[in-house]
Amino acid sequence: RFAIREGGRTVGAGVVSQIIE
């Protein structure tokens, strides 16, 4: 599961496990 911060928003699949900045 990955999360990408775009414009201060967290976009990922379902639950956000890790936040990649």
Helices and strands as residue ranges (DSSP letters): E 2-6, E 9-12, E 18-20
